Amino acid sequence: MEITGKIKKIDETKTYGTSGFRKRELVVTTDEQYPQMLQVEFIQDKCDLLNNYQVGEDVKVSINLRGREWINPEGEAKYFNSIQGWRIEKLQAGTSNEVPPIEAVDAFEPADNVSDEEPDDLPF
């Protein structure tokens, strides 16, 4: 899956536990009628992918949706979702979903062979 939008925030890489698990979070604001601010996490070696990006840049992020179950001490199941990024690309100007402009009507020349004296041969 992919999401496109403008980078709103890039966090620093954080390291957790004795194993050295690394995670870096990115927030992308989508360009839709109702923009969404989506937090995408990059883990382990993918954290370094964000080094060449800055807030305000338009990007396309390839993602995977992840879900997990956690059983709390009372025995109740809780579910959590996350969005994991695995690739990011800068979007060039003009690569958005914009519709190209339509030429003005004045740019077209009228037909020369239209005459007011031609008979109307329509059957109705």
N, C-alpha and C positions, 0 to 999 in steps of 0.2 A: 504494500500500500504506500501511497505517497501523500504528503500534505505540502501545500505551497503557502507562502506568506512572508511577512516581514519579521525579522528577528527583533524581539522586544527585550530579551534578557539572556545573557550567557553567564552561568555561574562558574566559579573556579572548580577544578577537580578536587574531589574529596576522597580520602582513603579511609576504609573501615576495617576493623578487626586485625588480627595478627596475620591473616592471609594476604593482606594488602589489596583487598577488593577496592577498585576505583570506580567512581561514578561522577558524571558531569551532566548538569541539567541545562536545557535550552528552552526558552519560551518563544513560540512562534504565534503571531497574530495572523489569522487567515484573512483573505480578502473576499468576503462574501457579503450578502445582504445583512446578515447578523454575524459580524466577525467573532471568532472564537480565539481565546488565548489558550493554546495547547502546550503543556509541559512535556517535553520529550527528553528521555534520559539516554545518555550514551555511556556504556560501561566498558571497563577494562581498556584494551588497546584502542577502542573507538573514541575514547575521550579526546585523543589528540586530533581527531578530525575537525574539532571546533577551533583549533588554534589560529586559523587564517580567516576567521569570520568576525564581524563586528555588528553591534546593535544598529538596526536600521537597514541592513541589507535584505534584499529579496532573495529567498532561497526555496529550493525544493528538497524535502527531507524524505528519504525512504525509511519506512517504519515497519515494525511488527507489533501487534497487540499482544500483551501478555496478561495472563490471569492466574491467580493462585488462591488457595484456600488456607485459612488458618483456624485452628480450633483453640478457642480461648480457655482459660482455666475452668470455666463453668461448663465446658463441653459444647458450647455453641459454635457453629461454623460461621466464619466471617470470610468475605470474598473481597479481593483487591485486584484492580486493573492497573496496568501501566502501559505507556507507549515507549517502546525502545527504538532509538534511531540506529541505523547501521550505515547510512550514506547521506551526504549532504552536498548540494550543488548550488552555486550562485546562479541566479536567473539574470539573463541579460535584459537590458531595456527593450521593451517591445515584445517580450515572450509571454506576456500575460494573456488572458482570455479576452482581450479587447477586440471589438468588431471594427474592421477597417472602415474608414470614412467613405461615404457614397458621394460620387461626383454631383455637382450642382446641376439642376435641370437646364440652366442657361448655357451649359457647355455643349449641349446637343443642338445641331442645326436642324431646322424644319425640313421636311421632305419637299422637293421641288415639283413633284408630279401631282400634287393635290389641287383640284380645281373645284370651284363652287358650282360649275355648270354640269358636272357629272351627274347622271341620273341615279336616283336611289333605287336599286334593284332588289332591295330586301323584300321578302314575301310577307312581311307584316308591317 
